[in-house]
Amino acid sequence: MASPGQLARCISDILQIPQPTVTEIDRRLVTFRDDHHDGLRSKAGRGKSAARVTARDAATLLIATLAAPVAGPVTVRAVDTYFTYAFLPLSNRHGEDVGLPSLQALPDGHTFATAIETLIESAVSGELQDAFAAHRAEPASAGFSPHVEISIVAPSPRADISVRLKRKSLGLHYGRAEAPTIYTDTRAPKGRPFRYSDLRQVREITHRTILEIARVLADEPVPTGNEFAEA
């Protein structure tokens, strides 16, 4: 299993975000304390006793990094950003059997963070790679590009996971009916009227990111996303 530093380097490399930024986001997550949390990822000592990150830890850092605000210091609101997106509930799902039973089996009440953790675990176990291999072995799938896409929408928080394999598709959508915008002044009075933002920003990653993270987490090398870029 990977160390926190290895995970930060992996996310920095695949997203092309400066490593000091990702490392600082991770630091803010691990040092967060409240009545219910003593840090938001695994932690331990240094050297050989240092923490080894889990799929949940990877999902946490990935969400906080991917959804970092476009206004103000990127890392200062890392914890708020994580909570805003990680616990978005499933609002709608549609589609067919795409060969990812672990993702398809998630209950109606699951959150976005649980889905990302499940995707990462499916890549560590090889389930995701098997689904891509089955797609490529299916003659009817010729010319049908496979993908797993993860989208985060801001500033009115929403998230989506789209899977397309073997000429079938699965869509998972996360959000709340009236979610507050995330790029506004946090000092504004509570209870102000809810307003939709006319700004819409979408950040998107694919299975390549999930596979690279799985490669770092796994005890044995996992194929990188480039191998699955085309059907």
N, C-alpha and C positions, 0 to 999 in steps of 0.2 A: 504494500500500500504506500501511497505517496505522502510526502511531508507537506505541510502548508506552503513552504517555499516552492516546491515543485509544482503544486497546483496553481499558485499565482503565476509562475513562469509560463505554464501551459496556457492559461487563459489569456495572459498578455500576448503570447505568440500567436494564438489562433485568431484573436480579435484585433490584434495590432493596436493595443492600448498600452501606453508606457507601463512597464512593470512597477515603478514606484507608485503609480496611481492605484494599480490593482493591490499591491502590498498594503497600502494605506487603507484601502477599503476593507481588506481582510483584518487589519489591526483594529479598526473601529468595530467590526462585527465581533471579534473574539473578546474585546474588552467591555462590551455592552453588559450592563447589569440593571435588572429591575426586580420586582417581587417574584417574577416567574422565570427569569432567565439568568444564568450565570455564564454569559458568553453565548454566541450564536454559532459556534463551531467547536469541534473537539480540540482539546488542549492538554498539554502535559508538560514535561520538563524540556531539557535541551539535549543535544547530541543524540545518543542512541535511545534515550527515553523520550524524545520529542514526539509530539502528537502525530498520529497517522490519520489522514483525512478520510472521510467516508463519502458515499454518494450524496448523502444529505448535505454534508459540508460543501461539496462541489456545487450542488444546486444552489445553495445559499450564496456563495461567492459569485456564481455566474449570474444570478438574478440581480444582485446588488450592483454588479458591474455593468451589465447590459442595460439596466434601467436608470443609470446615473443621470441626474438632471442636466439640462443644457445650460441652465442659468446658475450663476454663483459657483462657489467652490464645489467641485465634483464630489469630493470625499466626505465633506462635513455631514451631509445628510444620508450617508450610506445606510445607516440602520433604519431610518424612516423609509427610505426607498425600498429596502428589503421587505419590511412589514407591509408596505402598500401593495406590493405585487405578489409576494409569496403566498398570502392568504386570500387572494382573489378566489372566490368559489366557482366551481363549474356552473355556467349559466345555460349552456346548450351543447349538445353533442349530436352528431349525425354521421352516417357512413356505414361501412361494411367491415368484414373480417379482412384485415390487411396483413395478418400473420404476426401480429405483436400482441400475444395474449395477455401479457402483464399490463400493458397500457390499456387494452380494451376492457380488462376486468376491474379497473378502478371504479369505485362506487360513485353514485351521483353526488354525494357530499364532499368529494375530494377537492383539494386546492391545487393551484398552479404549481406550487413548490413540490407537492407530492408527485405530480405528473412529471416534472423535470427529474426528480430523484429516480423515478421509475424508469424513465428513458435511459438515464445514465447506467442504472443497474442492468438494464436489458443489454446494453453494449458491453458491459463488463462480463456478463454471463455468455455472450455470443448470440443471444436471441435476435438482436438487431441485425447483426451481420448475416445470420441465417435467413432472415426475411429478405434482405437484399439479394442474397445468392439465389433464393427461390424465385425472385422476380426475374433475375437474369437468365434462369434456366427455363422460364416459361415462354414458349414460342409466341404466344399471343401478346406478350408484353413488348415485343420488338417495336422500337420507335416510341415507346411510352416511358418518359423519363421518370425514374423513381426519386422520391425525396421525402425528407422529414424537415419541415420548416417550423421554427418557433418565432413568434412575433410578439413584441411588446409595444403597446400603443400608449402615447402620452400626448398631452398632459392629463387627460381624463383616463385613468388607468384601466386598461384592458389587456388581455393576453390571449394568444391563439396558438394551437398546435395543429399543424396540417400534415397528414401522412398520405402518400400516394404510392402504392405498390401493387403490382400484378393487375393493373387496370381497375383497381379499387381505391377508394379514398376514405379517410377518416378525419373528421374535424372535431376538435375540442375547443370550446370557447369559454373564457373566464372573465368575470366582471360583476359589478354591482349596478343596480338601477341608477343610483345617484352617488357616484364616487366623486369626491372633491378633486379639483385639479391639483397637481403636485408641484407646479412651478410658481405658485403664488407666495406672498409674504406670510411666513409662518406666524408672525406677530399679529396678524389681522384678527379682529374680534371674533369670538366664537358665536355661532348662531346667525352669521350673515346669510343672506339668501343664496341658495345654490345657483350657479350659473355655468352653462356649458362654455367651453373654450372653442374659439374658431380656429385655433391652431391644432394641427394633427401631425404628430411625428410617429413614424413606425421604424422600429429597429428589428432586424431579422437576422437569425442565424440558421444554420442547417445541421444535418446529421454529422457534418464534418467536425463541428465543435464537440458534439456529444461523443464521437468516436475518439477524438484526441484526448478528451478528459478521461475516458475509459481506459485508454492506453496507459495513462499515467497512474490511474488507480489500480489497475490489474497487476497481479503478480507476474503474469506473462504478457509479452507484447500483444497489443490488439491492433488490427489493421487500421491505418489512417483513413480519413475521409476521402482522400484523393482516389482511392481504389474504387469508390462507389459514386464517383461524380457522374458517370454515364451508365445507362442500362447495358 
